[in-house]
C-alpha cells in the first residue's frame, strides 16, 4: 500500500501521530484486502497499531473479522488499538462472537 486507499465508499490514510491508519466512510466486505494490507504494513514496526474508525459510518462483520485476525496474530506486548464511535457497537459485536477476551485487542471510544 502506498500510504492510502480510496474508492467511492472508503478512504484509508496513515496516521500522522501514531503507527496505524485512519479510516473514513463505509467498510464493506470488498474492502477486507485493502484494510488488511494497510494494517499489516504497520505490524512489524509498532508495539501498538492504531486503527481510527471514528470516521466510519458502517463496518461489515467481515471487516471486523480482519481486525480480530490481525489482533490474534500479534505477540504481546504488541496490540491493536481500535478507536471507534459507540454507534458501530464494536464491543457488543465482539462480545456476541466471543472475541471480547482477545488480549492483543483494545477498544476505546472515539
C-alpha positions in Angstrom: 0.0 0.0 0.0 1.3 3.4 -0.9 0.2 5.2 2.1 -3.6 5.3 1.4 -6.5 3.6 -0.3 -9.6 5.3 -1.7 -12.7 4.4 -3.6 -16.2 5.7 -3.8 -17.1 4.5 -0.3 -13.8 4.2 1.7 -10.7 6.3 2.4 -7.8 4.8 4.4 -4.9 7.1 5.4 -1.8 6.5 7.5 -2.0 8.4 10.9 0.4 11.2 11.4 1.0 10.8 15.2 0.8 7.0 15.8 1.6 3.8 14.0 -1.7 3.0 12.3 -4.4 4.1 10.0 -7.5 6.4 9.9 -10.5 5.1 8.1 -13.4 7.1 6.7 -16.7 6.1 5.1 -18.1 2.6 4.8 -16.0 -0.5 5.2 -17.6 -3.3 3.2 -16.5 -6.9 2.7 -14.9 -5.9 -0.6 -12.5 -3.7 1.4 -11.1 -6.5 3.5 -7.9 -6.8 1.4 -7.2 -3.1 1.5 -7.8 -2.9 5.2 -5.6 -6.0 5.9 -2.7 -4.6 3.7 -2.9 -1.2 5.5 -2.7 -2.7 8.9 -0.1 -5.4 8.1 2.2 -2.6 6.8 2.3 -1.3 10.4 2.6 -4.7 12.0 6.4 -5.1 12.2 7.3 -1.6 13.2 4.8 -0.9 16.0 4.2 -2.1 19.6 0.7 -0.6 19.3 -1.1 -0.4 16.0 -4.0 2.1 16.0 -7.0 1.9 13.7 -9.1 5.0 14.0 -12.7 4.2 12.9 -14.3 7.4 14.2 -14.9 8.5 10.6 -16.6 5.2 9.7 -20.4 5.0 9.3 -20.6 1.3 8.6 -18.3 -1.6 9.4 -19.1 -5.0 7.8 -18.7 -8.1 10.0 -16.2 -9.4 7.6 -14.1 -6.3 8.1 -14.4 -6.8 11.8 -13.1 -10.3 11.3 -9.9 -8.8 9.7 -9.3 -6.7 12.8 -9.7 -9.8 15.0 -7.4 -11.9 12.8 -4.7 -9.3 13.0 -5.0 -8.9 16.8 -4.9 -12.7 17.1 -1.6 -12.8 15.2 0.1 -10.2 17.3 2.5 -11.2 20.0 2.3 -9.3 23.3 3.3 -6.7 24.1 2.0 -5.8 20.6 -1.6 -4.9 20.4 -4.3 -3.5 18.1 -5.9 -0.4 19.4 -9.3 0.2 17.8 -10.8 3.7 18.2 -14.4 3.8 17.2 -17.7 5.7 17.8 -20.2 3.9 20.0 -22.7 3.8 17.1 -20.6 1.0 15.5 -21.3 -1.2 18.5 -18.0 -2.9 18.2 -17.8 -4.0 21.8 -21.2 -5.6 21.6 -20.3 -7.3 18.3 -17.1 -8.6 19.7 -18.8 -10.0 22.8 -21.6 -11.6 20.7 -18.9 -13.6 18.9 -16.8 -14.5 21.9 -14.0 -12.2 20.8 -14.0 -9.8 23.7 -11.3 -11.7 25.6 -8.5 -11.1 23.0 -5.7 -9.6 25.0 -4.0 -8.1 21.9 -7.1 -6.1 21.0 -8.1 -3.0 22.8 -11.2 -0.9 22.1 -11.6 2.8 23.0 -14.4 5.1 22.3 -13.5 7.8 19.8 
